[in-house]
Amino acid sequence: MSNERQIQDEDLMDVAQDPEQAHRLRKALKVLADNPNVGGKLQEMAQEVLSGRIGMKDAIETPGYMDALGDRMNQIRSAAENQTMAEREESREKFAAWQKEQEAKEDEERAERDGPTGNIVSTPRRGGRGGGHRG
């Protein structure tokens, strides 16, 4: 897949509400596409969208892809329902740590994408400081 063209965040603006959501959607698709544990139609859908062979809107309207997503959501729900209280608490703690890590990464990416580089050099104003020149 790395040899193929990859869509950019902007290519998802037909389904995203803002550039930040488009960025998160592309990242999520990348995780699905690259994770061998995903497999099947869900991974295929992510790879197709990321390569630009199918639009996200078309993928959403493709029954096979949405069935795969629904099946995966059911598996996740079932696994969550069968957890013990101790497993749930451990999962919550792991999720909180993961979420904090993801937020830090997103803040860093956002700063790199949107913000100044931090290497800004300002030059002194004409006349320097101190209220100007009288004479």
Secondary structure in CASP SS format (residue, H / E / C, confidence):
PFRMAT SS
TARGET T0000
AUTHOR 0000-0000-0000
METHOD secondary structure of the structure
MODEL  1
M C 1.00
S C 1.00
N C 1.00
E C 1.00
R C 1.00
Q C 1.00
I C 1.00
Q C 1.00
D H 1.00
E H 1.00
D H 1.00
L H 1.00
M C 1.00
D C 1.00
V C 1.00
A C 1.00
Q C 1.00
D C 1.00
P H 1.00
E H 1.00
Q H 1.00
A H 1.00
H H 1.00
R H 1.00
L H 1.00
R H 1.00
K H 1.00
A H 1.00
L H 1.00
K H 1.00
V H 1.00
L H 1.00
A H 1.00
D H 1.00
N C 1.00
P C 1.00
N C 1.00
V C 1.00
G C 1.00
G H 1.00
K H 1.00
L H 1.00
Q H 1.00
E H 1.00
M H 1.00
A H 1.00
Q H 1.00
E H 1.00
V H 1.00
L H 1.00
S H 1.00
G C 1.00
R C 1.00
I C 1.00
G C 1.00
M H 1.00
K H 1.00
D H 1.00
A H 1.00
I H 1.00
E C 1.00
T C 1.00
P H 1.00
G H 1.00
Y H 1.00
M H 1.00
D H 1.00
A H 1.00
L H 1.00
G H 1.00
D H 1.00
R H 1.00
M H 1.00
N H 1.00
Q H 1.00
I H 1.00
R H 1.00
S H 1.00
A H 1.00
A H 1.00
E H 1.00
N C 1.00
Q C 1.00
T C 1.00
M H 1.00
A H 1.00
E H 1.00
R H 1.00
E H 1.00
E H 1.00
S H 1.00
R H 1.00
E H 1.00
K H 1.00
F H 1.00
A H 1.00
A H 1.00
W H 1.00
Q H 1.00
K H 1.00
E H 1.00
Q H 1.00
E H 1.00
A H 1.00
K H 1.00
E H 1.00
D H 1.00
E H 1.00
E H 1.00
R H 1.00
A H 1.00
E H 1.00
R H 1.00
D H 1.00
G C 1.00
P C 1.00
T C 1.00
G C 1.00
N C 1.00
I C 1.00
V C 1.00
S C 1.00
T C 1.00
P C 1.00
R C 1.00
R C 1.00
G C 1.00
G C 1.00
R C 1.00
G C 1.00
G C 1.00
G C 1.00
H C 1.00
R C 1.00
G C 1.00
END
